[in-house]
């Protein structure tokens, strides 16, 4: 596989992950040089043995080629043990923010529908309540809004309308632009902005403007029942029901499964298509990625307020305490994001590389702890060491 390969060619080969459990992908990428990724295998196997995760799918790409891909362990432990394959779909959790919501929003930015430094209340007037009039769209997208991390879940509210009311009534904890505080409310609000501008639900806009153009046929909000056997379950809910194909994030679940901060389901093939298309578009190569190269540069370079040490792009993490998936070797110019369920994607445009880890670390009872943080760090470090050694 070379940089000259068409986007369709890349997608065809990556799709073989699903169709042939990885064998087709390996055959399609036979020209890629062999890499000694046994250290990565050992790290994932050890995490499974230590019961940090039930299983995982790892994909490592370099120079437009998939150089390592592997499914490890099990898709499910309870209520019945199930084998894992590379076609397994995962709850992407907060990867929804940059992969889906941010891309949809930035398409409207490209069309001139808003400017990043516009106040949010220009488009959502009720957002100005309780001291939020100075919060801009850029503040939301970089997590410098000053809003609290999440809506209050201590009472049993439910429904999107109630969530919207609570977002509009939220009072900031800090002045806008003062400090980096990762907040789901920021991206719930961005999702509402997308709905305001598109005049349709967020999931439909993402499907039409992001997933379909990229050929991500195994990705969507609200996956149909027919997909559920292939979806990795997360954990038992309060009623003792195993969540499978139902979003794990409690706020998104109360909102009906579609929100700007969580709700997307996808698999390794589709996420690999996404990552390579992004890297190709950013580098000016042929790509179906639905944004311009200059927009992607804006999204993947520091956009936080001047002088602030926590580096965030538009939707993407660059250097904060969440940046462990960068490892010790990929440079600060790389970028990525994580998801609470155990998902992560880190991309390095300088070396045309990405590291994708998909796992349901909360299965079966919400465990996993900081083991996934260490695993992401160590896999990225080993991957970069091997990739950049030549």
Secondary structure, DSSP 8 states (H G I E B T S, - for coil): --TTS-HHHHHHHHHHHHHHTTHHHHHHTTTS----THHHHHHHHHHHHTTS-SEEEEEEEETTEEEEEEEEEEEE-SSS-EE--TT-EEE-TTHHIIIIIHHHHHHHHHTTS--TTSBGGGTSGGGGTTTTTT-BHHHHHHT-S---SS---SS---SHHHHHHHHHH---SS-TTS-----HHHHHHHHHHHHHHHTS-HHHHHIIIIIHHHT-TT-EES--GGGGGGB----B-TTS-B-SSS-S-HHHHHTTS--SSS-EEEEHHHHHHHHHHHHHHHTT-S---SS-HHHHHHHTS--S-TT-SSEE-SS-EEESTTGGGGTTTS-TT-EEEE-TTS-EEEEETTTTEEEEEE--TTTTTS--TTHHHHHHHHHHHHHHHHHTT-
